[in-house]
Amino acid sequence: MLVGFVLMGAPTPAGLTHEGQMVLIMSLMATMLFITEAVPLPTVPLLIIVGEVVLLKVDPTKVAQSLMTDSVLFIMGSLMLAVAIVKQRLDKRIAWWIVRMTGTNVYWISFGITVVCGVLAAFIGEHTVAAMMLPVGVTLITLTSNDPKKVHNLAAVILFSISYGCSIAGVATPSGGARNAIIISYWKDFFFDPTDPATRRFLMDYVNWIIYAFPMFMIRLPIVTALLIFTFRPEVTDMSRAISRLRTQVSMQGSMRFSDWLTILLFIATIFGWIFFSSQLGLGVVAIAGAAAFLVFGLVRWEDINGGVNWGVVLLYAAAISLGVEMKQTGAAEWVAASVFDAMRAVGASNLLGFNAVISALTIAVSNTMTAGAAVAVLAPVILKTAVAAGQDPVSAGFIAAISSAFGYLTPAAQP
């Protein structure tokens, strides 16, 4: 905080407004607080909101309006949906479905877990799927052996299959992670003009995002399993004994209940809503409608959703998007973009390949110090404006930033 106060007293750089300087200082301080966690993370958005009113002199009503966008509704609705689905406790049935498809070989079971985690995480968020699938992995491990020393490497393969399966799929669809909703929001806020039909390309819908980003998930899918098996060398290669025990446990649960089938139906209906109606209704409204349906049919209680959703995360991304909009409004994003482009041109990296390589490397580096959503919220305004300054396509630059943010594998902070 002391650093921020010192910077506020510094002279305003040439070409930058005083408000733009304040926005950049707020962004820098928010980034430092994200990384160091000097205060609880939900405190950061509260400070951003106060700063926008006190330091930037933005009308409080406008600040409040900027906090509740369709992207924020989408993030909130997706988190609510995830809690509702996890409450149905389908973990053993999911494990049984996986092994029925893959057989008893460890490689194919690992691949099956990665595929299932990836497909689910593409639609309801990686952290939620990891929490939902953890009991699946633990079940398979403990049914193989109760002695951890005998299945140490096997446990690593299965649990990392869950972790990386979720991680690589986070960019596959807009609902896979907050980073995606943030990029979509910035495209609309920065470049869409209702009076110019040519700018409709910046209104990214669900299907077009999948067309661009889903192939990146498919490319990495087989690589993950091969690397895990090669690295950890599991103690067993055939899990027939564990699968036999799992079959017994699933049969004791009986047939699928009506609530189980209804959960699957509502989940599929929500996905179809995103695909076919997001351009008319917005991604956020569809997500909220899906969460409301779980409540209406009594599949989950409000107390469960209220206790299971991290509302601080919702507020965090709302404030981050709002701050990004202020970077555009004050001209701070353009000023930083021009400075970055001048530096890139000086080192000969202003062409398409050099530009893409620089923004990808920058995003990967920052994404390994904080969560992907926070990294994209901080970097995207600068990246998109730098793309304009460099004569590159902001849509392409946005996708590169979003996809690169999914490579935060080096630190726990990147993938909590």
MOGIQUI-V685829 format. One record per residue. RES is the residue in one letter. PHI is phi in whole degrees, 0 to 359 (* if undefined). Layout:
res=<RES	RES>
phi=<PHI	PHI>
//
This chain:
res=<M	L	V	G	F	V	L	M	G	A	P	T	P	A	G	L	T	H	E	G	Q	M	V	L	I	M	S	L	M	A	T	M	L	F	I	T	E	A	V	P	L	P	T	V	P	L	L	I	I	V	G	E	V	V	L	L	K	V	D	P	T	K	V	A	Q	S	L	M	T	D	S	V	L	F	I	M	G	S	L	M	L	A	V	A	I	V	K	Q	R	L	D	K	R	I	A	W	W	I	V	R	M	T	G	T	N	V	Y	W	I	S	F	G	I	T	V	V	C	G	V	L	A	A	F	I	G	E	H	T	V	A	A	M	M	L	P	V	G	V	T	L	I	T	L	T	S	N	D	P	K	K	V	H	N	L	A	A	V	I	L	F	S	I	S	Y	G	C	S	I	A	G	V	A	T	P	S	G	G	A	R	N	A	I	I	I	S	Y	W	K	D	F	F	F	D	P	T	D	P	A	T	R	R	F	L	M	D	Y	V	N	W	I	I	Y	A	F	P	M	F	M	I	R	L	P	I	V	T	A	L	L	I	F	T	F	R	P	E	V	T	D	M	S	R	A	I	S	R	L	R	T	Q	V	S	M	Q	G	S	M	R	F	S	D	W	L	T	I	L	L	F	I	A	T	I	F	G	W	I	F	F	S	S	Q	L	G	L	G	V	V	A	I	A	G	A	A	A	F	L	V	F	G	L	V	R	W	E	D	I	N	G	G	V	N	W	G	V	V	L	L	Y	A	A	A	I	S	L	G	V	E	M	K	Q	T	G	A	A	E	W	V	A	A	S	V	F	D	A	M	R	A	V	G	A	S	N	L	L	G	F	N	A	V	I	S	A	L	T	I	A	V	S	N	T	M	T	A	G	A	A	V	A	V	L	A	P	V	I	L	K	T	A	V	A	A	G	Q	D	P	V	S	A	G	F	I	A	A	I	S	S	A	F	G	Y	L	T	P	A	A	Q	P>
phi=<*	298	300	299	295	295	294	297	273	284	298	284	299	298	86	245	284	297	295	297	298	296	297	295	295	298	296	297	294	298	298	297	289	300	287	277	53	294	231	306	305	297	290	299	298	297	293	298	298	298	296	297	280	281	272	266	60	279	300	304	295	294	298	298	295	290	282	250	261	298	296	291	301	296	298	297	296	295	295	295	300	299	298	298	288	298	296	282	54	258	299	293	293	296	301	293	298	297	289	293	278	263	87	258	289	299	301	287	294	300	297	297	297	298	296	297	299	295	297	294	294	294	246	236	98	292	294	293	295	300	294	287	271	304	299	297	296	297	300	296	291	291	287	282	197	274	265	303	294	278	230	300	289	299	299	298	298	292	290	288	299	294	298	284	301	292	294	288	267	299	260	295	224	302	276	285	186	297	305	291	297	293	299	301	296	294	305	293	292	273	235	278	234	303	273	240	301	294	272	294	295	273	266	283	261	297	292	296	299	300	301	283	259	300	303	295	293	295	295	278	303	291	292	301	297	300	295	294	296	293	284	260	49	301	293	237	249	234	247	301	296	295	292	298	293	296	300	296	295	292	296	290	285	84	285	300	278	300	295	294	295	294	300	298	297	293	297	295	298	294	298	297	298	297	289	259	237	295	291	268	263	96	298	293	295	297	297	296	297	297	296	297	297	298	288	298	275	73	281	209	264	299	300	293	294	298	277	269	276	276	294	297	294	301	296	299	288	299	291	296	296	299	294	298	296	293	298	288	297	273	84	295	297	295	295	294	299	296	294	296	296	299	293	294	294	294	258	75	246	269	282	300	296	296	299	297	295	294	291	292	297	297	294	299	298	291	292	270	249	206	294	299	298	294	298	293	300	282	273	302	303	289	298	294	288	295	300	296	297	272	74	259	279	297	294	299	297	296	294	298	295	296	292	296	293	275	257	274	258	275	230	298	296	287	227	297>
//
